[in-house]
Amino acid sequence: MGSPLGPLFANIFLSHHESEWLNNSPVKPLLYRRYVDDTLWLLPPDSDLSLLMNYMNTRHANMRFTHETESNNCIHFIGLTITHNASENNCHRYLTSVYRKPTHTPLFMNFNSFVPLMYRLSVFKCLISRATRSCSTWNLFHLEIYYLRSILLRNAYPSWILDRIIKNTVSQYYANPIVKFGPIKERFYIGMPFLGKSTDGLRRSIKEICKQFIPHKDVIIYFKPGRRVSNYFRIKDITPLELCSRVVYEFTCARCHSSYIGQTSRHLKHRIAEHAGVSHLTGKIMKSQSHSSIRDHCLHCNGADCSPRNFKILSTGKNDLELLVKERLLINQRKPAINGNIGSFDLLLS
C-alpha cells in the first residue's frame, strides 16, 4: 500500500517544482488550480496545447501528464461540472454545479433502515451542504435540490423532513456566522448500543441532563453496534498452535506428568524446536544447543519426548513484560516440577 506519508511527500515535491515550471512555461495560464495530482488550467483561446503538454512531460523523467479539454462547453473537475458561457461582447462566464459519474445510482440509506435517526438525516444534510458549495447560481442549486429530494423520496424519506432540512440547512449556510465567546468546552464521549427508536429518545434525554448538570462539557453520544454475526460464528480460521506468538505455554511430560511453564514472543514452533535441540526449518539436530530444562528432563525420563502434542498455551500477552509477569504468576500458582519454581522474572509484590 505504500507509506502513509506518500501523498504528503508528493504534494511537497509538486509544490516545490510547479511554481518554477509555470514561470518558465511557454503557455501562461490565466488560472491554475491543483488538488493532489489533478490540475485545472484556464488557457487563452489561441494557446498551443501540444506545446504545453510537450513542455510539462519533459519536466521530470518519472512524471507523465494527460489532459482533457472541455466538451460542449463543459468540463468535469473533482466532483464539479464547469460550464463555459461566452457572450457576444467577449465576456466569459463560468458556472459550476455538482458532477456525477455515468455509473452513479440513486441508492442511499433507506429511511426505514435500522440505523440511528441522526445518521439517516445526515445523508440529506451532507448532500445539501455539497450542493450549496458547488452550485454557483440559485437556478442550478434549485435543480440540484429538486433532484436530491426526488431521489430521497424514493428511498422512503418523508417529504416534511426533507423540506425542514432544506430550510434549516440553507438558512444556516447563508446566515451570518455566530461568533461564540468563552472557553472551549472539553469533549466528553459516551458510547451506547443502538436498540431502535427508544435509543434516539434516550440520547436526547442524556444530552438535556448533561447540559443541565455539566454545562462545561461538550457531550457527544455515539452509537456502537450490538451483537454481530461474528459473536455467534467464527469468521476467521484458527491459528495453528505452533504458529501462535507472544504466548505463555506449558509442557506436560506424557510419562511422568511433570510440567514446565515458559514464555516466548516468537512462534511457539521455534521455541519447541529449541527445547528439542533441532532446527525449526529442517528438523535436524543443532550443533550448538542452548540449555533447556525440558530437554534435560526428556533425557532422564525414559519414554518422554519433546513433541508439539505435549505443549499447550496458557495465556497470551501484548508485550514482553506482560508475558514475563504472566509466566511468573502461573509458575507461582501451578508450581511446575521441571521449573523448580524458578521463572525468568522476579515478581515482588508489596
Helices and strands as residue ranges (DSSP letters): H 6-23, E 31-35, E 38-42, H 49-56, E 74-77, E 80-86, E 92-98, H 117-134, H 138-154, H 159-174, E 186-193, H 197-213, E 217-224, G 229-231, G 241-243, E 247-252, E 259-264, H 268-276, H 293-300, G 308-310, E 311-316, H 320-334
